[in-house]
Amino acid sequence: MGNIHDYYRKNFLYEGHRMLLPELRDKVAHTCAQCKFFVRVVGRNETRSGCAAQIPRYAGLTRRVPGKLDAAEVLKLVGREGLERVLSTAGLYRQACGQFHPKGL
């Protein structure tokens, strides 16, 4: 049977019967695209998806998170390292993180 870890990773029946804590269900069941913090960051040459939860202004949900942000505005708010973090943490089909809030609520 080779490697036991490969057996469980490739076994779809085992994957479907995992037990999850109720508070983790939202994280596993949803993607970043369904999150309130998922925004498009518009630069000069390209548009990429990002996570506004990495920006302190929007992280506490005291302000409404816009649908798209200008890259220059993000640079002013969090700097170059913050912009890289915003762009690297979100993906259209990536699993939602711990800061997940569904859109529309």
N, C-alpha and C positions, 0 to 999 in steps of 0.2 A: 504494500500500500504506500510506498514512498514516504512522503512527508505528511504528517498528520495535519499541519497547518494549512497546506494546500487543499486537503480534503474538506475541511470546514469552510474555507474561503470559496470553493467552487460549488458547494452544496447549497442549492437555492432553497430547498425545503428547510434546512437548518437556519438559513438567513431569515426566513419568514416567521420563525417561531421564537425569535428573541424576545425576552421580556425587557420592557423599558419602564423607567420611572415616569410618572405622569408629567412632571415638569420638563423632561427631556423629549417628550413626544413632538412638541412644536419644532424643536431644532432638527429632528430627524425627518419629519414629514414634509417640511417646506424647503423651498430654495430661496436664494438671495433675491431673485426677481419678484418674489411675493412679499418682500419685506418693505416696510415704510422707509427704511434708511437707504434703499437702493436708488442711486442717482446716476445720471449721465454727466460726466465731467467733459466739458467742451474746451478743447485747446485750439491752437491756430490751425493745425494740420489734421488732427484726428479727434474722434470722440470715443472715450472709453468708459466703462462702467466702474462705479466706485461705491464705497460704503460711507455714508454721512455720519455714522455712529462714531467714527474716528475723529470727527470735528467737534470740539467742546461746545460750540454754539448750538449744534443740533442734537448732541448726545443726550441731553436731559429732557428732550421733547418740549422745551419751553418755547421754541420757535417751530413753525411749520417747516417741514423739510421740502424744499422745492424739487421739481422733477429733474431739473438740470442745473448744474453749477458751472460757472466759468473757471477755468484752471487758474487764472490770475487771482481770482477771489480766494480760492483754496490756498494758493501760495501765501497770500497775505495773512490768512487765518492760522495756518499750521506750519508753514515753511516747506522747504523741499523734501525733507524726510517725512513729514506728515502727508504730503501729496503722494509720495511713493507708497506709504502705508494705506492711504485711502484707496488707491488704485489696485493694490495687491490683495486686499482682503475680500473683494466682492467679485463674483462671477455670475453670469446669467443662470447657469445650471448648477452652481456650487451649493452644497448643503448650507442651510442657515446657521448662523453662529449663535452665541448665547445672548446677544442683544436683539434678537428677532422680535419685531412687532409687525403684525399683519397689516397690510394696506387697508385703508378704509375705516380703521378703528381709532 
